[in-house]
Amino acid sequence: MDNAITRPGPSLPELIHPKRLIGGRMFDFSREVAVMAIVNRTPDSFYDKGATFALDQAVNAARRAISDGADWVDIGGAKFAPGPAIPIEEEIDRVVPVIEALRGSGVVISVDTFHPAVARASLAAGAHVINDTTGVHDPAMADVVADSDATLVITHSLAPPRTPWPAPAYGDVVDEVGAFLRERVQLALGRGVPASRIIVDPGHDLNKNTRHSLELTRRLAEITALGYPTLVAVSNKDFIGETLNRERGDRVEGSLAAAVFSIVQGARIVRMHNVSAAVDAVRMTEAMLGFREPAYLRHNLA
């Protein structure tokens, strides 16, 4: 009788077009994980509470992230949380100067917006990715991306932009998130966005409670199995704070654990605030998965 224990290994999803040219950089998501840094030009941002609202602070933060090894920089001019609408022209004025300052830096430039007009202005200014946290709530967003060579991130959320969704409930959160993403991907494909320019994000904490976000993380392989590179935005989220009883400034270790676990489940882009720590965690995870060689070899070789 064979008493060997079969242990689950990492999830290596079969990806649709794993090799992606994004912002002039070639990513092979079958063997590579990208670190996306976060720069918010909002006075009331979730994490830094407006520390990068001023243009020079936003640009400096982006350049620090690049120096720390970020592959992407995600620029936001309006936060996801419920609140008064930000005029479209104001949101454009917040994000476009940062895009212009980063052009030619070699980093992928992403813009977090749900407004097609903001997306259009951002792409014209030099952005490479549109990160729509409302799951293409406005189908015109897909039209804007289809008319460019940009990549579209489709994220799961339930509420219309900047409106509350009290006490969200799901029968099976992973099944329902997966069904939503499949539906919205089909919408984007039908409006001309090629599969090679689509990324999905299950939307940790977006219209979800802590148990929902933990379940999504635990079963993330069911999302990555959709075949599109999966982005996870787990950094400093409330599900980490509530799980560990940590305030927002003390969630780095929990964020890194969630990011690493997600990578092992097949995530290929991690959206992180603490870039230097995240880059080391991601590169170490890539090496343990056999995706990359050590930087050097010396220990016990002589």
DANOR-V90845 format. One line per field, one symbol per residue. burial: 1 if it has 24 or more other C-alpha atoms within 12 Angstrom, else 0. Layout:
burial = ???
This chain:
burial = 00000000001110110101011000101111111111111110111100011010011011111101111111111111100001000011111111111110111111111111111111111111111111111111111111011111111111111100000000001100110111011011100111111111111111111111111111111111111111111111111110000001001111111111111111111111111111111111110010000000000000
